Each structure stands twice: as structure tokens, then as C-alpha cells.
Amino acid sequence: MSSALRPRPNDELGEWGGPPLVRGKRVLDLGCGDGRLALGVAPFATRVDGLDPDAEAIAEAKRNARKAGVRNVRFAAGAAQHLPYPDAAFDVVILSWTF
Amino acid sequence: MVDALVEIHRVLAPGGTLVDARPDSRVPAYAERRRPRGFHRFGVVKTARLEVANDRASDRAIARAVREGFFKRRRRGHFWHLVPFSSLSELRNYLRDHQRFVHRAEWVVDAATRTRHSNDQFVIRRPVRYELLEALRRRK
């Protein structure tokens, strides 16, 4: 589904508890697609990683991050069953319209 | 899905938060016409059977991860998301192409009313659920 037809990141984050949920945290956006939500929470988080099995979506997410000038976000292609991160690497994992 | 939750638990610091947010297939969505004040309900939009089954499988996976001590449920909630359309035909095209919904709404207004307002602005009001879970330190 086009991410343009989903709730805006700030609206979604607001429902979950607002910026305090991710402020100063290491965040993983699992199934990040074009990076819509990862880029939306990046201003509040220390670092955001976005992972998605769709390599084209990841390329788009990287383009979107460059365009937005966001520097604390990294995107990678991969599957949720084999996360390419060390133990206890994150404070928050987000499954938004993914699971 | 349980494999993915075990992986998520591994990469989450103890006490960390898992947010699970998705459309709520247990509640129907609605096709509504925008009025100057408020909305006029035109139809009910159900979730496709396969998607309902997938959602139930996700629910079972979360429940199992909680039962096995990976996570503790902290908070859950629900909100409505409005998807805008410039006309009724645009809404219909969206439904036809959308995998999550059944491809036709069940109209609650007659055909004449639909025709009369076909160029009005519409929305699909869809339910979204979320749950916050806390990653627990598991005993070896």
C-alpha cells in the first residue's frame, strides 16, 4: 500500500504516546518501506534503523533521507527473521502496518 | 512470525518497547461522504478473508510470545484513520486495487443517492489498532 495513504508519522506517534516514546532512544523501524515513519521519528530519536525486505523500497527510503537531510537514519534490506543487528541494540522496535 | 518476535526480543534491550500497529480487521471500515459538517455514511467496507486470517495469525504469535515470557503487554489503543478521495469513483478504484479490503463496499444508501453525490469528496474511515509491549529479561 502506498505510504501516502497511511496515517502521518506524527499522528501515529502521537497515538502511541508521542515523542517521549522515542526521544533519545535507538529505534528500529521493521518493515520500513520507503522510510516514511523512520524519517518521521528521526528528529526525536538518537538513531533510527529501517529494515525492509524490499530492496527497491530501501533505495527509495535512502533517497528520501538524503532529500530530507536526515543524518541519524540508516536503511538496509533484510528479513525480520534474521535481523542484522547485535543483541540489545535498540530501545524501541516499531512494527507499523507490517506484522 | 514467532521467529520474528524472538529476533525482535533479541535486538531489544531489556525493558525496551515493541510497538505493534496495524489496521484492525475485527472492526469494519466505512465509506463516507464529506459534508460541510461531518460525514454521511455510504457503505461498509470489510477486510478480505485472507487478511483477517493473517491478522489472527499475528495475534496468536504475539500471544504466544507473551505467554513464553518474551514480552509483557503494557498498553493498547485504537484510532480511526481517514483515507481521502476526490470522488466516489476514485474510492471504488482504490477498493478494486486494494488487497486488504474486499473489492466492493456494502452500500447502505440507494443507487440514486450514490449517483447524486458521485462527484463529492469521500473518505474511507479505517480502524487502526496498536499495542505497546515491554521486552522482558528471560530466565535462562
gemmi code that builds the backbone of each chain (N, CA, C; Angstrom):
import gemmi

chains = {
    "A": [
        ("MET", (0.837, -1.190, 0.000), (0.000, 0.000, 0.000), (0.872, 1.240, 0.000)),
        ("SER", (0.471, 2.252, -0.759), (1.232, 3.484, -0.772), (1.258, 4.100, 0.618)),
        ("SER", (2.464, 4.506, 1.053), (2.554, 5.070, 2.396), (1.828, 6.404, 2.480)),
        ("ALA", (1.547, 7.035, 1.323), (0.817, 8.303, 1.347), (-0.600, 8.117, 1.869)),
        ("LEU", (-1.120, 6.903, 1.805), (-2.485, 6.635, 2.260), (-2.525, 6.137, 3.703)),
        ("ARG", (-1.399, 6.188, 4.369), (-1.343, 5.781, 5.775), (-1.323, 7.010, 6.677)),
        ("PRO", (-1.567, 6.828, 7.970), (-1.537, 7.992, 8.865), (-0.176, 8.681, 8.805)),
        ("ARG", (-0.164, 9.997, 9.051), (1.108, 10.715, 9.076), (1.918, 10.240, 10.273)),
        ("PRO", (3.254, 10.185, 10.138), (4.087, 9.665, 11.238), (3.799, 10.342, 12.572)),
        ("ASN", (3.652, 11.678, 12.548), (3.409, 12.374, 13.811), (2.074, 11.981, 14.431)),
        ("ASP", (1.070, 11.738, 13.569), (-0.236, 11.309, 14.079), (-0.122, 9.930, 14.729)),
        ("GLU", (0.591, 9.042, 14.036), (0.743, 7.683, 14.559), (1.524, 7.698, 15.882)),
        ("LEU", (2.643, 8.416, 15.861), (3.471, 8.519, 17.065), (2.665, 9.138, 18.212)),
        ("GLY", (1.857, 10.133, 17.887), (1.022, 10.783, 18.896), (0.067, 9.804, 19.553)),
        ("GLU", (-0.495, 8.909, 18.767), (-1.420, 7.915, 19.327), (-0.696, 6.953, 20.263)),
        ("TRP", (0.538, 6.629, 19.920), (1.275, 5.647, 20.729), (1.825, 6.227, 22.029)),
        ("GLY", (1.807, 7.545, 22.144), (2.347, 8.152, 23.365), (3.176, 9.390, 23.088)),
        ("GLY", (3.381, 9.713, 21.818), (4.079, 10.948, 21.466), (5.593, 10.797, 21.460)),
        ("PRO", (6.297, 11.890, 21.219), (7.758, 11.866, 21.098), (8.493, 11.220, 22.278)),
        ("PRO", (7.974, 11.319, 23.546), (8.731, 10.684, 24.639), (8.996, 9.193, 24.420)),
        ("LEU", (8.134, 8.562, 23.624), (8.325, 7.129, 23.365), (9.673, 6.857, 22.684)),
        ("VAL", (10.132, 7.784, 21.844), (11.358, 7.546, 21.069), (12.469, 8.554, 21.377)),
        ("ARG", (12.159, 9.549, 22.225), (13.152, 10.616, 22.452), (14.429, 10.055, 23.081)),
        ("GLY", (15.563, 10.329, 22.412), (16.852, 9.871, 22.920), (17.052, 8.373, 22.834)),
        ("LYS", (16.205, 7.701, 22.060), (16.259, 6.225, 22.002), (16.866, 5.748, 20.676)),
        ("ARG", (17.285, 4.508, 20.708), (17.723, 3.820, 19.483), (16.503, 3.059, 18.963)),
        ("VAL", (16.094, 3.375, 17.741), (14.811, 2.877, 17.226), (15.039, 2.021, 15.973)),
        ("LEU", (14.329, 0.913, 15.905), (14.317, 0.096, 14.694), (12.913, 0.115, 14.108)),
        ("ASP", (12.799, 0.541, 12.851), (11.515, 0.507, 12.139), (11.560, -0.715, 11.224)),
        ("LEU", (10.820, -1.728, 11.633), (10.859, -3.008, 10.925), (9.759, -3.036, 9.874)),
        ("GLY", (10.126, -3.303, 8.620), (9.168, -3.185, 7.521), (8.974, -1.713, 7.208)),
        ("CYS", (10.101, -1.025, 7.061), (10.065, 0.454, 6.990), (9.578, 0.973, 5.643)),
        ("GLY", (9.540, 0.125, 4.612), (9.090, 0.591, 3.297), (9.930, 1.757, 2.807)),
        ("ASP", (9.281, 2.828, 2.386), (10.014, 3.980, 1.844), (10.543, 4.921, 2.929)),
        ("GLY", (10.494, 4.485, 4.174), (11.116, 5.249, 5.259), (10.231, 6.311, 5.873)),
        ("ARG", (8.958, 6.319, 5.485), (8.010, 7.323, 5.963), (8.075, 7.498, 7.485)),
        ("LEU", (7.916, 6.406, 8.221), (7.844, 6.506, 9.678), (9.228, 6.717, 10.292)),
        ("ALA", (10.228, 6.001, 9.752), (11.595, 6.149, 10.280), (12.034, 7.610, 10.199)),
        ("LEU", (11.760, 8.248, 9.076), (12.148, 9.655, 8.908), (11.302, 10.556, 9.810)),
        ("GLY", (10.082, 10.129, 10.093), (9.208, 10.912, 10.963), (9.649, 10.897, 12.426)),
        ("VAL", (10.216, 9.768, 12.878), (10.633, 9.700, 14.289), (12.089, 10.141, 14.464)),
        ("ALA", (12.833, 10.233, 13.373), (14.271, 10.560, 13.450), (14.570, 11.854, 14.209)),
        ("PRO", (13.763, 12.921, 14.060), (14.096, 14.154, 14.791), (14.103, 13.984, 16.307)),
        ("PHE", (13.420, 12.963, 16.811), (13.329, 12.770, 18.259), (14.324, 11.722, 18.758)),
        ("ALA", (14.682, 10.781, 17.896), (15.482, 9.633, 18.324), (16.975, 9.927, 18.212)),
        ("THR", (17.765, 9.134, 18.948), (19.219, 9.231, 18.800), (19.646, 8.673, 17.454)),
        ("ARG", (19.071, 7.511, 17.143), (19.432, 6.843, 15.888), (18.242, 5.997, 15.450)),
        ("VAL", (17.992, 5.926, 14.163), (16.903, 5.094, 13.655), (17.462, 4.183, 12.566)),
        ("ASP", (17.151, 2.910, 12.677), (17.469, 1.960, 11.612), (16.162, 1.525, 10.969)),
        ("GLY", (16.155, 1.443, 9.663), (14.986, 0.953, 8.943), (15.366, -0.301, 8.176)),
        ("LEU", (14.544, -1.337, 8.315), (14.829, -2.597, 7.627), (13.587, -3.030, 6.863)),
        ("ASP", (13.783, -3.482, 5.625), (12.651, -3.936, 4.823), (13.179, -4.966, 3.818)),
        ("PRO", (12.384, -5.998, 3.530), (12.856, -6.996, 2.564), (12.866, -6.483, 1.120)),
        ("ASP", (12.177, -5.387, 0.862), (12.043, -4.866, -0.500), (13.200, -3.898, -0.810)),
        ("ALA", (14.146, -4.350, -1.631), (15.336, -3.534, -1.919), (14.973, -2.221, -2.614)),
        ("GLU", (13.925, -2.259, -3.440), (13.510, -1.021, -4.137), (12.989, 0.009, -3.132)),
        ("ALA", (12.226, -0.490, -2.154), (11.702, 0.419, -1.122), (12.846, 1.015, -0.318)),
        ("ILE", (13.880, 0.211, -0.060), (15.035, 0.709, 0.701), (15.778, 1.783, -0.102)),
        ("ALA", (15.902, 1.560, -1.405), (16.552, 2.582, -2.249), (15.760, 3.888, -2.182)),
        ("GLU", (14.444, 3.764, -2.218), (13.569, 4.947, -2.118), (13.730, 5.628, -0.747)),
        ("ALA", (13.808, 4.788, 0.304), (13.971, 5.340, 1.662), (15.280, 6.121, 1.767)),
        ("LYS", (16.347, 5.575, 1.164), (17.646, 6.264, 1.203), (17.567, 7.590, 0.457)),
        ("ARG", (16.862, 7.574, -0.675), (16.687, 8.832, -1.438), (15.902, 9.850, -0.598)),
        ("ASN", (14.849, 9.360, 0.055), (14.024, 10.254, 0.880), (14.842, 10.844, 2.040)),
        ("ALA", (15.727, 10.019, 2.628), (16.555, 10.504, 3.742), (17.525, 11.578, 3.256)),
        ("ARG", (18.132, 11.332, 2.076), (19.063, 12.334, 1.518), (18.326, 13.638, 1.246)),
        ("LYS", (17.125, 13.475, 0.633), (16.331, 14.659, 0.276), (15.963, 15.467, 1.529)),
        ("ALA", (15.642, 14.744, 2.614), (15.217, 15.420, 3.852), (16.411, 15.881, 4.690)),
        ("GLY", (17.621, 15.470, 4.290), (18.814, 15.864, 5.038), (18.886, 15.243, 6.422)),
        ("VAL", (18.272, 14.069, 6.573), (18.277, 13.387, 7.875), (19.536, 12.521, 7.964)),
        ("ARG", (20.303, 12.688, 9.047), (21.612, 12.032, 9.112), (21.679, 10.916, 10.142)),
        ("ASN", (20.661, 10.794, 10.981), (20.733, 9.754, 12.020), (19.888, 8.532, 11.661)),
        ("VAL", (19.647, 8.329, 10.368), (18.855, 7.182, 9.913), (19.695, 6.336, 8.956)),
        ("ARG", (19.609, 5.022, 9.151), (20.267, 4.096, 8.221), (19.227, 3.109, 7.729)),
        ("PHE", (19.283, 2.780, 6.460), (18.335, 1.816, 5.901), (19.084, 0.621, 5.337)),
        ("ALA", (18.485, -0.548, 5.468), (19.096, -1.765, 4.928), (17.998, -2.730, 4.507)),
        ("ALA", (18.328, -3.564, 3.528), (17.386, -4.604, 3.097), (17.635, -5.844, 3.943)),
        ("GLY", (16.564, -6.474, 4.393), (16.731, -7.679, 5.193), (15.403, -8.189, 5.699)),
        ("ALA", (15.456, -9.361, 6.322), (14.230, -10.012, 6.792), (14.148, -9.968, 8.308)),
        ("ALA", (12.921, -9.921, 8.811), (12.698, -9.822, 10.256), (13.155, -11.094, 10.983)),
        ("GLN", (13.219, -12.207, 10.264), (13.590, -13.474, 10.912), (15.091, -13.558, 11.191)),
        ("HIS", (15.879, -12.702, 10.511), (17.341, -12.702, 10.713), (17.805, -11.254, 10.772)),
        ("LEU", (17.642, -10.640, 11.893), (17.959, -9.216, 11.997), (19.478, -9.011, 12.058)),
        ("PRO", (20.003, -8.163, 11.192), (21.467, -7.975, 11.132), (21.968, -6.983, 12.176)),
        ("TYR", (21.570, -7.184, 13.424), (21.964, -6.263, 14.492), (22.387, -7.080, 15.709)),
        ("PRO", (23.282, -6.518, 16.528), (23.696, -7.239, 17.744), (22.587, -7.273, 18.796)),
        ("ASP", (22.775, -8.079, 19.811), (21.803, -8.177, 20.911), (21.626, -6.806, 21.575)),
        ("ALA", (20.426, -6.543, 22.027), (20.106, -5.340, 22.817), (20.537, -4.046, 22.121)),
        ("ALA", (20.442, -4.022, 20.805), (20.912, -2.849, 20.047), (19.894, -1.710, 20.037)),
        ("PHE", (18.642, -2.005, 20.420), (17.588, -0.990, 20.294), (16.781, -0.843, 21.578)),
        ("ASP", (16.235, 0.351, 21.744), (15.323, 0.612, 22.867), (13.863, 0.479, 22.431)),
        ("VAL", (13.620, 0.715, 21.147), (12.251, 0.651, 20.613), (12.287, -0.047, 19.252)),
        ("VAL", (11.404, -1.010, 19.064), (11.200, -1.611, 17.735), (9.758, -1.321, 17.322)),
        ("ILE", (9.612, -0.812, 16.099), (8.278, -0.458, 15.613), (7.883, -1.382, 14.461)),
        ("LEU", (6.737, -2.012, 14.629), (6.115, -2.773, 13.546), (4.875, -1.995, 13.157)),
        ("SER", (4.989, -1.122, 12.185), (3.839, -0.304, 11.824), (3.261, -0.784, 10.495)),
        ("TRP", (2.088, -1.362, 10.540), (1.393, -1.893, 9.368), (2.246, -2.933, 8.673)),
        ("THR", (2.928, -3.736, 9.506), (3.893, -4.699, 8.978), (3.488, -6.108, 9.322)),
        ("PHE", (3.121, -6.336, 10.572), (3.017, -7.699, 11.088), (1.705, -8.342, 10.680)),
    ],
    "B": [
        ("MET", (6.212, -16.079, 12.202), (6.013, -14.825, 12.903), (6.605, -14.858, 14.298)),
        ("VAL", (6.489, -16.047, 14.931), (7.082, -16.174, 16.261), (8.595, -16.024, 16.158)),
        ("ASP", (9.199, -16.562, 15.063), (10.644, -16.406, 14.845), (11.023, -14.935, 14.822)),
        ("ALA", (10.218, -14.138, 14.119), (10.499, -12.708, 14.021), (10.407, -12.055, 15.400)),
        ("LEU", (9.436, -12.468, 16.195), (9.288, -11.881, 17.535), (10.463, -12.263, 18.441)),
        ("VAL", (10.972, -13.480, 18.280), (12.143, -13.888, 19.066), (13.350, -13.032, 18.664)),
        ("GLU", (13.486, -12.787, 17.360), (14.577, -11.920, 16.882), (14.417, -10.487, 17.407)),
        ("ILE", (13.193, -10.008, 17.376), (12.932, -8.654, 17.887), (13.307, -8.580, 19.362)),
        ("HIS", (12.934, -9.611, 20.105), (13.280, -9.646, 21.530), (14.797, -9.631, 21.712)),
        ("ARG", (15.500, -10.326, 20.849), (16.972, -10.378, 20.961), (17.591, -8.996, 20.762)),
        ("VAL", (17.094, -8.238, 19.775), (17.734, -6.947, 19.486), (17.214, -5.820, 20.392)),
        ("LEU", (16.150, -6.095, 21.142), (15.638, -5.078, 22.074), (16.372, -5.181, 23.414)),
        ("ALA", (16.750, -4.042, 23.950), (17.316, -4.038, 25.298), (16.212, -4.435, 26.284)),
        ("PRO", (16.571, -5.119, 27.382), (15.544, -5.449, 28.381), (14.827, -4.182, 28.830)),
        ("GLY", (13.514, -4.254, 28.892), (12.725, -3.069, 29.237), (12.376, -2.226, 28.021)),
        ("GLY", (12.941, -2.577, 26.858), (12.648, -1.848, 25.620), (11.210, -2.079, 25.175)),
        ("THR", (10.795, -1.295, 24.198), (9.380, -1.299, 23.787), (9.218, -1.819, 22.359)),
        ("LEU", (8.290, -2.728, 22.198), (7.859, -3.148, 20.864), (6.507, -2.498, 20.582)),
        ("VAL", (6.408, -1.773, 19.470), (5.137, -1.187, 19.055), (4.588, -2.032, 17.913)),
        ("ASP", (3.402, -2.568, 18.094), (2.731, -3.331, 17.026), (1.486, -2.548, 16.624)),
        ("ALA", (1.521, -1.951, 15.434), (0.391, -1.130, 14.969), (-0.042, -1.624, 13.599)),
        ("ARG", (-1.333, -1.780, 13.423), (-1.846, -2.265, 12.130), (-3.336, -2.000, 12.013)),
        ("PRO", (-3.845, -2.039, 10.786), (-5.297, -1.898, 10.624), (-6.016, -2.976, 11.422)),
        ("ASP", (-7.169, -2.624, 11.966), (-7.914, -3.554, 12.805), (-8.975, -4.261, 11.976)),
        ("SER", (-8.700, -5.506, 11.638), (-9.630, -6.238, 10.773), (-10.857, -6.730, 11.550)),
        ("ARG", (-10.846, -6.557, 12.873), (-12.007, -7.013, 13.662), (-13.157, -6.011, 13.572)),
        ("VAL", (-12.823, -4.806, 13.104), (-13.812, -3.733, 13.017), (-13.917, -3.319, 11.542)),
        ("PRO", (-15.130, -3.164, 11.002), (-15.217, -2.776, 9.594), (-14.773, -1.333, 9.379)),
        ("ALA", (-14.366, -1.055, 8.136), (-14.102, 0.330, 7.726), (-15.390, 0.865, 7.096)),
        ("TYR", (-15.453, 2.178, 6.911), (-16.666, 2.780, 6.367), (-16.329, 3.706, 5.211)),
        ("ALA", (-17.170, 3.679, 4.183), (-17.079, 4.655, 3.088), (-18.035, 5.783, 3.426)),
        ("GLU", (-17.503, 7.005, 3.500), (-18.329, 8.127, 3.940), (-18.154, 9.334, 3.030)),
        ("ARG", (-19.224, 10.055, 2.833), (-19.194, 11.294, 2.044), (-18.933, 12.456, 2.994)),
        ("ARG", (-18.016, 13.335, 2.569), (-17.760, 14.535, 3.385), (-18.913, 15.510, 3.241)),
        ("ARG", (-19.383, 16.014, 4.345), (-20.391, 17.072, 4.334), (-19.760, 18.331, 4.928)),
        ("PRO", (-20.388, 19.489, 4.740), (-19.799, 20.700, 5.330), (-19.476, 20.502, 6.810)),
        ("ARG", (-20.367, 19.792, 7.492), (-20.078, 19.438, 8.891), (-20.250, 17.940, 9.040)),
        ("GLY", (-19.163, 17.256, 9.246), (-19.252, 15.820, 9.494), (-19.280, 14.975, 8.228)),
        ("PHE", (-19.807, 13.780, 8.367), (-19.751, 12.782, 7.300), (-21.099, 12.085, 7.166)),
        ("HIS", (-21.350, 11.575, 5.972), (-22.565, 10.816, 5.702), (-22.118, 9.405, 5.293)),
        ("ARG", (-22.488, 8.417, 6.080), (-22.041, 7.046, 5.810), (-22.745, 6.490, 4.577)),
        ("PHE", (-21.954, 6.045, 3.620), (-22.491, 5.472, 2.390), (-22.371, 3.952, 2.355)),
        ("GLY", (-21.366, 3.422, 3.021), (-21.197, 1.972, 2.933), (-20.239, 1.414, 3.963)),
        ("VAL", (-20.230, 0.094, 4.043), (-19.348, -0.637, 4.952), (-18.326, -1.375, 4.099)),
        ("VAL", (-17.071, -1.329, 4.531), (-16.001, -1.970, 3.769), (-15.348, -3.021, 4.657)),
        ("LYS", (-15.525, -4.268, 4.282), (-14.986, -5.344, 5.119), (-13.563, -5.708, 4.683)),
        ("THR", (-12.855, -6.329, 5.595), (-11.499, -6.783, 5.300), (-11.560, -8.127, 4.578)),
        ("ALA", (-10.667, -8.306, 3.596), (-10.619, -9.560, 2.846), (-10.323, -10.727, 3.795)),
        ("ARG", (-10.912, -11.856, 3.492), (-10.834, -13.006, 4.390), (-9.383, -13.431, 4.675)),
        ("LEU", (-8.542, -13.400, 3.644), (-7.144, -13.802, 3.816), (-6.437, -12.871, 4.806)),
        ("GLU", (-6.747, -11.576, 4.711), (-6.107, -10.607, 5.607), (-6.586, -10.791, 7.044)),
        ("VAL", (-7.867, -11.141, 7.196), (-8.383, -11.420, 8.541), (-7.627, -12.612, 9.135)),
        ("ALA", (-7.407, -13.631, 8.310), (-6.684, -14.815, 8.781), (-5.245, -14.449, 9.147)),
        ("ASN", (-4.607, -13.597, 8.326), (-3.232, -13.166, 8.629), (-3.171, -12.398, 9.954)),
        ("ASP", (-4.170, -11.538, 10.156), (-4.196, -10.759, 11.398), (-4.365, -11.675, 12.608)),
        ("ARG", (-5.209, -12.673, 12.454), (-5.411, -13.609, 13.576), (-4.120, -14.377, 13.865)),
        ("ALA", (-3.401, -14.730, 12.796), (-2.122, -15.429, 12.987), (-1.136, -14.511, 13.724)),
        ("SER", (-1.144, -13.236, 13.371), (-0.264, -12.275, 14.070), (-0.654, -12.174, 15.535)),
        ("ASP", (-1.966, -12.124, 15.794), (-2.442, -12.052, 17.187), (-1.975, -13.277, 17.974)),
        ("ARG", (-2.076, -14.437, 17.334), (-1.669, -15.667, 18.021), (-0.162, -15.659, 18.311)),
        ("ALA", (0.616, -15.144, 17.349), (2.075, -15.090, 17.533), (2.435, -14.167, 18.697)),
        ("ILE", (1.780, -13.013, 18.752), (2.037, -12.079, 19.863), (1.648, -12.739, 21.191)),
        ("ALA", (0.472, -13.373, 21.198), (0.000, -14.013, 22.441), (0.988, -15.083, 22.891)),
        ("ARG", (1.528, -15.819, 21.945), (2.478, -16.871, 22.301), (3.773, -16.273, 22.860)),
        ("ALA", (4.241, -15.191, 22.220), (5.469, -14.538, 22.701), (5.273, -13.986, 24.114)),
        ("VAL", (4.061, -13.520, 24.397), (3.758, -13.029, 25.754), (3.726, -14.216, 26.723)),
        ("ARG", (3.043, -15.284, 26.301), (2.916, -16.475, 27.156), (4.282, -17.070, 27.489)),
        ("GLU", (5.199, -17.010, 26.518), (6.511, -17.629, 26.724), (7.500, -16.691, 27.410)),
        ("GLY", (7.014, -15.513, 27.808), (7.843, -14.638, 28.647), (8.794, -13.721, 27.903)),
        ("PHE", (8.585, -13.561, 26.605), (9.440, -12.625, 25.854), (8.995, -11.174, 26.086)),
        ("PHE", (7.695, -10.978, 26.165), (7.140, -9.624, 26.262), (6.033, -9.577, 27.305)),
        ("LYS", (5.800, -8.359, 27.766), (4.678, -8.100, 28.663), (3.824, -7.014, 28.002)),
        ("ARG", (2.526, -7.208, 27.979), (1.650, -6.194, 27.395), (1.617, -4.971, 28.300)),
        ("ARG", (1.833, -3.792, 27.716), (1.848, -2.555, 28.509), (0.615, -1.685, 28.258)),
        ("ARG", (0.286, -1.487, 26.984), (-0.808, -0.559, 26.696), (-1.323, -0.854, 25.293)),
        ("ARG", (-2.617, -0.695, 25.108), (-3.156, -0.860, 23.767), (-4.183, 0.220, 23.497)),
        ("GLY", (-4.436, 0.477, 22.236), (-5.393, 1.524, 21.897), (-5.874, 1.367, 20.467)),
        ("HIS", (-6.633, 2.341, 20.045), (-7.370, 2.233, 18.804), (-7.627, 3.642, 18.282)),
        ("PHE", (-7.476, 3.869, 17.006), (-7.868, 5.169, 16.456), (-8.370, 4.985, 15.035)),
        ("TRP", (-8.980, 6.040, 14.491), (-9.513, 5.987, 13.135), (-8.617, 6.781, 12.213)),
        ("HIS", (-8.363, 6.217, 11.051), (-7.562, 6.903, 10.029), (-8.462, 7.166, 8.827)),
        ("LEU", (-8.475, 8.405, 8.341), (-9.309, 8.759, 7.193), (-8.461, 8.791, 5.923)),
        ("VAL", (-8.837, 7.991, 4.946), (-8.159, 7.990, 3.639), (-9.032, 8.805, 2.682)),
        ("PRO", (-8.526, 9.929, 2.154), (-9.380, 10.827, 1.363), (-9.456, 10.443, -0.120)),
        ("PHE", (-10.601, 10.726, -0.723), (-10.816, 10.509, -2.156), (-11.581, 11.699, -2.729)),
        ("SER", (-11.258, 12.049, -3.975), (-11.876, 13.238, -4.563), (-13.244, 12.927, -5.165)),
        ("SER", (-13.567, 11.646, -5.301), (-14.879, 11.271, -5.854), (-15.184, 9.830, -5.460)),
        ("LEU", (-16.424, 9.433, -5.723), (-16.813, 8.059, -5.408), (-16.102, 7.064, -6.330)),
        ("SER", (-15.873, 7.459, -7.572), (-15.209, 6.518, -8.492), (-13.757, 6.296, -8.058)),
        ("GLU", (-13.119, 7.346, -7.532), (-11.742, 7.166, -7.056), (-11.727, 6.199, -5.871)),
        ("LEU", (-12.712, 6.321, -4.995), (-12.815, 5.392, -3.860), (-13.020, 3.957, -4.362)),
        ("ARG", (-13.881, 3.827, -5.364), (-14.144, 2.480, -5.910), (-12.882, 1.886, -6.531)),
        ("ASN", (-12.124, 2.714, -7.261), (-10.873, 2.235, -7.867), (-9.900, 1.776, -6.793)),
        ("TYR", (-9.856, 2.534, -5.715), (-8.969, 2.179, -4.599), (-9.350, 0.806, -4.042)),
        ("LEU", (-10.646, 0.601, -3.843), (-11.099, -0.687, -3.301), (-10.791, -1.833, -4.258)),
        ("ARG", (-10.959, -1.552, -5.554), (-10.733, -2.603, -6.546), (-9.274, -3.070, -6.524)),
        ("ASP", (-8.351, -2.104, -6.289), (-6.922, -2.438, -6.342), (-6.362, -2.858, -4.987)),
        ("HIS", (-7.113, -2.622, -3.928), (-6.569, -2.812, -2.591), (-6.668, -4.271, -2.178)),
        ("GLN", (-5.542, -4.809, -1.684), (-5.547, -6.230, -1.317), (-6.194, -6.466, 0.033)),
        ("ARG", (-6.131, -5.469, 0.889), (-6.580, -5.705, 2.264), (-8.100, -5.748, 2.381)),
        ("PHE", (-8.763, -4.924, 1.576), (-10.216, -4.855, 1.659), (-10.871, -5.783, 0.639)),
        ("VAL", (-12.130, -6.149, 0.928), (-12.935, -6.764, -0.123), (-13.097, -5.680, -1.204)),
        ("HIS", (-13.332, -6.078, -2.431), (-13.214, -5.109, -3.518), (-14.452, -4.256, -3.749)),
        ("ARG", (-15.525, -4.539, -3.026), (-16.739, -3.713, -3.172), (-17.317, -3.408, -1.803)),
        ("ALA", (-17.729, -2.165, -1.639), (-18.376, -1.789, -0.373), (-19.796, -2.352, -0.343)),
        ("GLU", (-20.302, -2.555, 0.865), (-21.734, -2.877, 1.024), (-22.435, -1.545, 1.248)),
        ("TRP", (-23.147, -1.066, 0.228), (-23.735, 0.266, 0.316), (-24.927, 0.284, 1.262)),
        ("VAL", (-25.034, 1.353, 2.016), (-26.192, 1.499, 2.906), (-27.091, 2.640, 2.413)),
        ("VAL", (-26.749, 3.212, 1.265), (-27.627, 4.208, 0.628), (-28.005, 3.665, -0.759)),
        ("ASP", (-29.099, 4.164, -1.312), (-29.553, 3.610, -2.597), (-28.716, 4.145, -3.769)),
        ("ALA", (-28.891, 3.527, -4.918), (-28.081, 3.857, -6.095), (-28.283, 5.310, -6.519)),
        ("ALA", (-29.511, 5.810, -6.383), (-29.783, 7.190, -6.791), (-28.979, 8.180, -5.940)),
        ("THR", (-28.888, 7.902, -4.658), (-28.111, 8.775, -3.754), (-26.629, 8.719, -4.110)),
        ("ARG", (-26.158, 7.531, -4.439), (-24.744, 7.392, -4.803), (-24.464, 8.185, -6.075)),
        ("THR", (-25.372, 8.088, -7.041), (-25.176, 8.817, -8.302), (-25.210, 10.325, -8.056)),
        ("ARG", (-26.157, 10.756, -7.237), (-26.325, 12.192, -6.990), (-25.068, 12.802, -6.355)),
        ("HIS", (-24.387, 12.026, -5.554), (-23.225, 12.563, -4.828), (-21.898, 12.003, -5.356)),
        ("SER", (-21.909, 11.447, -6.564), (-20.719, 10.730, -7.026), (-19.489, 11.629, -7.177)),
        ("ASN", (-19.700, 12.930, -7.349), (-18.546, 13.829, -7.504), (-18.170, 14.546, -6.205)),
        ("ASP", (-18.808, 14.162, -5.109), (-18.446, 14.749, -3.814), (-17.129, 14.127, -3.321)),
        ("GLN", (-16.605, 14.705, -2.252), (-15.399, 14.131, -1.643), (-15.804, 13.016, -0.683)),
        ("PHE", (-15.012, 11.964, -0.707), (-15.286, 10.802, 0.141), (-14.071, 10.460, 0.991)),
        ("VAL", (-14.304, 9.651, 2.008), (-13.191, 9.082, 2.779), (-13.505, 7.611, 3.036)),
        ("ILE", (-12.447, 6.846, 3.249), (-12.622, 5.553, 3.912), (-12.127, 5.751, 5.337)),
        ("ARG", (-13.012, 5.498, 6.274), (-12.664, 5.626, 7.701), (-12.258, 4.235, 8.172)),
        ("ARG", (-10.953, 4.063, 8.380), (-10.491, 2.718, 8.722), (-9.939, 2.657, 10.149)),
        ("PRO", (-10.248, 1.566, 10.839), (-9.792, 1.428, 12.220), (-8.335, 0.958, 12.280)),
        ("VAL", (-7.577, 1.544, 13.183), (-6.180, 1.150, 13.382), (-6.004, 0.795, 14.852)),
        ("ARG", (-5.356, -0.297, 15.113), (-5.101, -0.704, 16.499), (-3.601, -0.674, 16.752)),
        ("TYR", (-3.236, -0.487, 17.994), (-1.814, -0.557, 18.331), (-1.661, -1.148, 19.726)),
        ("GLU", (-0.497, -1.700, 19.946), (-0.191, -2.239, 21.269), (1.284, -2.000, 21.568)),
        ("LEU", (1.574, -1.601, 22.787), (2.954, -1.431, 23.236), (3.286, -2.583, 24.165)),
        ("LEU", (4.382, -3.267, 23.858), (4.805, -4.411, 24.670), (6.211, -4.153, 25.192)),
        ("GLU", (6.462, -4.617, 26.390), (7.782, -4.423, 27.002), (8.599, -5.703, 26.868)),
        ("ALA", (9.839, -5.560, 26.433), (10.721, -6.720, 26.323), (11.178, -7.131, 27.719)),
        ("LEU", (10.981, -8.397, 28.051), (11.349, -8.891, 29.379), (12.697, -9.596, 29.327)),
        ("ARG", (13.404, -9.539, 30.434), (14.639, -10.320, 30.544), (14.223, -11.761, 30.809)),
        ("ARG", (14.635, -12.677, 29.965), (14.189, -14.065, 30.136), (15.162, -14.837, 30.990)),
        ("ARG", (14.606, -15.725, 31.826), (15.466, -16.597, 32.614), (16.049, -17.653, 31.698)),
        ("LYS", (17.339, -17.977, 31.894), (17.993, -18.994, 31.048), (17.470, -20.376, 31.421)),
    ],
}
model = gemmi.Model(1)
for chain_id, residues in chains.items():
    chain = gemmi.Chain(chain_id)
    for i, (resn, *xyz) in enumerate(residues, 1):
        res = gemmi.Residue()
        res.name, res.seqid = resn, gemmi.SeqId(i, " ")
        for name, pos in zip(("N", "CA", "C"), xyz):
            atom = gemmi.Atom()
            atom.name, atom.element = name, gemmi.Element(name[0])
            atom.pos, atom.b_iso = gemmi.Position(*pos), 0.0
            res.add_atom(atom)
        chain.add_residue(res)
    model.add_chain(chain)
structure = gemmi.Structure()
structure.add_model(model)
structure.setup_entities()
